[in-house]
């Protein structure tokens, strides 16, 4: 059993959230540490993280009507049992294909951690199918289903604006955050123009390429707007990067709705957290090398810095844009204290 599977076995009995609604980042972080070339740090990191977590949820009634149970956070244990059974009955790719379109409209679940955790689990399974990785996929899908929540408006791109143009005209919610991310984003229902601006983005012509562009733009937004709320802006990068590794395992007809939902969530994070931001210029200096950034992120032990750095380095390797290296460095600077 390798470091990843050992860590997943240790983390499996824990709940998806702790301390009143913080997401359990353990399974996502250990998979990211493997990708950063820091697998040897996983046992110690897990040992330090486990005392923060809570026990897994109890199980109640069987999921009979999945539509009625969708978004019911009280039934996370029932959802876990449901997906455990489904993954015992059918190949994981079949279960993923069945459930991805059902869950995509609620992609904001767990402040995007439902879809991020699912994507990390899929990436691990695609590399090697093992019992601990199947258990993790069941728990990830259950977290997404139980936390399912739709944002205001329809996530459907149908306009003519480029991504940069659409971001530039997003309305800002003039309300200081005092709640968890999902609760704060619910206030967007009172923000005039948000749904219309989301829909004003032009449709993707090449979903994979446009998804990469989405990550590039919001890596820049993290640098220009995110210093006052780095964790909130980070999710506009880590969610689409995580999903980009899942596309090849999904039918092509599911790609466009996924892209639209990711754009809607990223736009919501901007509109919800850009209030009172001090806008900074993009860094102009030479960025640190990927290997140095990977090591620094692993050394911080911070869940968000590790995940953002792994995502950013993956995208930098894909298109070579230094904005990703600068974003990784900024996450380490702000969160690695």
ABEGO torsion letter per residue (X at the ends): XBAAAAAAAAAAABBABBGGGBBBAAAAAAAAAAAAGAAAAAAAAAAAAAAABBBBBBBBBBBABAAAABGBAAAAAAAAAAAAAAAAABBAAAAAAAAAAAAAAAAABGGGAAAAAAAAAAAAAAABBBAAAAAAAAAAAAAAAAABBBBBEBBBBABABBAAAAAAABBBBBBBBABBAAAAAAAAAABBGAAAAAAABBBBABAAAAAAAAAAAAAAAAAAAAAABAAAAAAAAAAAAAAAAAAAABBAAAAAAAAAAAAAAAAAAAAAAABGBBBBBBBABBBBBAAAAAAAAAAAGBAAAAAAAAAAAAAAAAAGBAAAAAAAAAAAAAAAX
